[in-house]
Structure formats: structure tokens, C-alpha cells
Amino acid sequence: MAKTRISELAAIISTKTEIIEQYLRSHNLASPSFDVDYVDPQLPPDIAVCKVTISEATEELNSLLAGPSAFWTTLDTTFLPTIHAIYRFKLASSFPIGGEASFAFIASAVDIPEPDVQRIIRLAITHRIFREPRRGIVTHTAISKAIATIPLLQSFLGLVTEEIWPASTRIVDAIEKWPNSEEPNETGYNLATNQYETYFNGMKKDPDRGKRFADVMNFTHAGGKFERAGLIAHYDWACMSEGLVVELGGSQGMMCFDLARYSPKMKCISQDLPDVVAGVEVPEDLKGRVEVVAHDFFTEQPVKNADAYLFRWIFHDWSDKYSIRILRKLIPALKHGARIVTGKVCLPEPGSISYSIERRMRATDMVMKACLNGRERDVDQWAQLFTKSDSRFNFKGVIRIPGSRWSVIEVIWEDVSV
Ligand SMILES: C[S@@+](CC[C@H](N)C(=O)[O-])C[C@H]1O[C@@H](n2cnc3c(N)ncnc32)[C@H](O)[C@@H]1O
């Protein structure tokens, strides 16, 4: 009898799990656990990919076994409020790692009524965030320890629960109210917060939000092999190794710091809004070669004739209307042959890659819609964006960074008239 899909999936899970187990055993690494002292090891790409396969197979198996009706009725609407409470009330930092605490102790430490603390933590425990080894006594798991000990992860949870999630709850209202809007202040975020400034303008007035956002950029983009390092490894920076690179919207300069360290004769200028760059110190070893300066990319680019202008995670924040404005403000600075390098998602052909990776890319597309009326783009949409901005932007193509959801989009300014 032919194997059923559920047996096939179970076999995939079993085979790939065995590969991971063997790797961990042969390298004397601990098997994954929720124990508070467990540390997630860095796995090589051929082993890490097994994790993705297992998680996809597990998810499909779960959905198949749930059946078409329970697929819907078991949707968990309480997960985000639980995380929100853990973040807002700092529950994970309310008692020591390795220690234990009663609900009453936690309630008094965070100044929240004990019944609420208990209901939140007991629900969190079902997600393996915290444990209750004895009735009424709470300890940490590796997951709650991560929130307690990684400040940038706290910022990430704050951004998700206090900005992205509320904005997402109003996305359908925004689509109905402002159909096809390209305006950054006609979004789910605006409806959810009942203020009609753009996401980034609102942030300028709230230093805590601004700091949290910059933290999240540093955290999510630090992902070594996937992001900053991926962009460095998968683009030909050697051809401008003694040149000048300008990054627009570079946040607090981390990418330029990495790039300048990689290429010791390169000069780099990282630009962002004044509040974002205020107080940023260039590390001692890069002084004289790297600058972090204020520049609004909706105004004319003051640094002329650089070899490359870099945009990482910028155009997804903006609809085509505004992205074209940003690109046109760059034109007066461009010399023939200048490169415009964009590090970002390039949406795949539907169904052409694993669902889990495609879903994450399409999910950021929804987040951009919810907060900014921005969007992710596929290869044709990237090409159109540049050619609509100016026919002298010569779209060279997309370099996909292996094993990740990021790509490098390369364009060369070709102005033979000069
Ligand atoms: C999604 S973040 C990306 C940050 C950085 N490139 C990275 O990949 O980590 C977008 C950045 O654009 C900046 N930004 C927004 N509006 C801007 C403007 N008008 N001029 C310059 N930067 C701006 C924000 O401050 C933020 O740092």
C-alpha cells in the first residue's frame, strides 16, 4: 500500500531528527531542551536546514491531523496577549534565573494583582515559557531566561506587541477606508493609535520608541550569516575596496562599521534621521574612515560621487510613490557606474521555495502594509521600481543569499551623457 502523507511526514521528521542528533552527539553538544542552562548551538548550514525541514513537516502534520475544521477553531488568539503581558510587566526579570518564586512574590515585584500574574504565567507555561515544578512555585525555562537576559530581545517583543500587533488588528479597516493607498499615514497603525502622523515621524517625538526601534534593527539584522555578514559575503565589495560607500537610512551605523572592518581601506558614511544618529560614537578603530551623519533621504543627497549607495531594509518601508522620490533625490549625486545596492527580501515565485521561508517574507510584506503602507517586492517589481524612477538606473538583478530569506538587489547608474 502506498505510504500516506502523514506517514511520509513522520518519516521525514524521523530521518532529519536523526541527522541532527548524530551531529550533536559527534560534537558533544547538548540535545535541545527547555532547561534553563540550555544554549542553542550554532549549526552548520547543512544541519540547520534539517531544522527547517522538520519544522515544516511537523506543521503540515499538525494541520493534517487537526482536520479542516479544527485548523480554524484551534487558532490561538491568546499567545500575543500573553507575550505582551510578559514584556510589559517584565515578568521574566521579576525573579532570578536559576531561582524560584511564588505567584505572590512575582505579583508584588511587578505590582500586578496576583490572580492576573497567575493566569498569565500558567498560560505561558503551556507554551514552555516558565515552569511550575511545585504548585504555586515558578522557575525559568531556557525560553523565559532568553527574555530576561537579552535586552535586545525584550525590545523586539516590545515592538511586536506594542506596535506591529495593534497595527495588524486594524489592517483590514485601513484597506477598506483607504483602498490602494500609498500614503504612509493611512495605515492600520494610524487607526490603532488614533494619530495620523507617519510611523517614523511619530517615532521622532518619542525617544523611547526610537531607541527600541534602533535596538530591534541591531538585533534582527545582527543575524550574522543571514544579514550584515550575508550582505558583505555575497556582494562584490572588492571592486570598491578603496572607495566610498554611503548607506542611507543606516540606523546607528552598524552595517558601515562591519563593512569598513571587512574592507580596511574603504570609507563609509552612514546616514539616518538626526534623532537616530544623535550621540552615536564611531568605534575607535574606525575613526577617520567611517562617519555617522544626519541626512533625510527625501532631500538631495549631499555626498556626491560615491562608488556605492547602500539601502538596507529601506524600500520595503515605502510604497512605490515614496521609494521613487527617495531614488530621485539620489540622482544628482550619482556618477556614471555608481552602484545602488539594496539588501532586502525579494519575494519568490509563489510556491517555489519552502512555505516557511516564503511565509516569513510574505509576513513582513503584511507588517509593512500594516505600519507604513510599504511592501515587499518580487524581482519584476524591483526592476519596475528602478526603471520607473529613471531609465538610467540599470537593473542588474538579484543575488539570493543562500540559506536565508535575504537578497542583494544590484543596480548600476549608467549616464553616458557625462
Ligand atoms: C527598517 S529601518 C532599517 C535600518 C538599517 N538600514 C538596517 O537595516 O538595520 C529603516 C531606517 O530608515 C530610517 N529612516 C526613516 N525615514 C528616513 C528619512 N526620511 N531619511 C533617512 N532615514 C530615514 C529609520 O530611522 C530607520 O533607521
PDBQT file of the ligand as one rigid body, heavy atoms in Angstrom, charges set to zero:
ROOT
HETATM    1  C1  LIG A 501      13.830  49.374   8.660  1.00  0.00    +0.000 C 
HETATM    2  S1  LIG A 501      14.999  50.524   9.279  1.00  0.00    +0.000 S 
HETATM    3  C2  LIG A 501      16.496  49.924   8.552  1.00  0.00    +0.000 C 
HETATM    4  C3  LIG A 501      17.706  50.382   9.272  1.00  0.00    +0.000 C 
HETATM    5  C4  LIG A 501      19.048  49.835   8.723  1.00  0.00    +0.000 C 
HETATM    6  N1  LIG A 501      19.223  50.141   7.323  1.00  0.00    +0.000 N 
HETATM    7  C5  LIG A 501      19.114  48.357   8.956  1.00  0.00    +0.000 C 
HETATM    8  O1  LIG A 501      18.955  47.580   8.001  1.00  0.00    +0.000 OA
HETATM    9  O2  LIG A 501      19.330  47.959  10.119  1.00  0.00    +0.000 OA
HETATM   10  C6  LIG A 501      14.633  51.972   8.361  1.00  0.00    +0.000 C 
HETATM   11  C7  LIG A 501      15.530  53.133   8.703  1.00  0.00    +0.000 C 
HETATM   12  O3  LIG A 501      15.167  54.240   7.872  1.00  0.00    +0.000 OA
HETATM   13  C8  LIG A 501      15.320  55.395   8.654  1.00  0.00    +0.000 C 
HETATM   14  N2  LIG A 501      14.545  56.493   8.047  1.00  0.00    +0.000 N 
HETATM   15  C9  LIG A 501      13.207  56.657   8.024  1.00  0.00    +0.000 A 
HETATM   16  N3  LIG A 501      12.881  57.797   7.381  1.00  0.00    +0.000 NA
HETATM   17  C10 LIG A 501      14.049  58.346   6.986  1.00  0.00    +0.000 A 
HETATM   18  C11 LIG A 501      14.379  59.514   6.250  1.00  0.00    +0.000 A 
HETATM   19  N4  LIG A 501      13.417  60.335   5.804  1.00  0.00    +0.000 N 
HETATM   20  N5  LIG A 501      15.676  59.784   6.000  1.00  0.00    +0.000 NA
HETATM   21  C12 LIG A 501      16.654  58.945   6.461  1.00  0.00    +0.000 A 
HETATM   22  N6  LIG A 501      16.408  57.805   7.159  1.00  0.00    +0.000 NA
HETATM   23  C13 LIG A 501      15.114  57.515   7.416  1.00  0.00    +0.000 A 
HETATM   24  C14 LIG A 501      14.817  54.992  10.012  1.00  0.00    +0.000 C 
HETATM   25  O4  LIG A 501      15.249  55.875  11.014  1.00  0.00    +0.000 OA
HETATM   26  C15 LIG A 501      15.401  53.592  10.134  1.00  0.00    +0.000 C 
HETATM   27  O5  LIG A 501      16.669  53.622  10.736  1.00  0.00    +0.000 OA
ENDROOT
TORSDOF 0
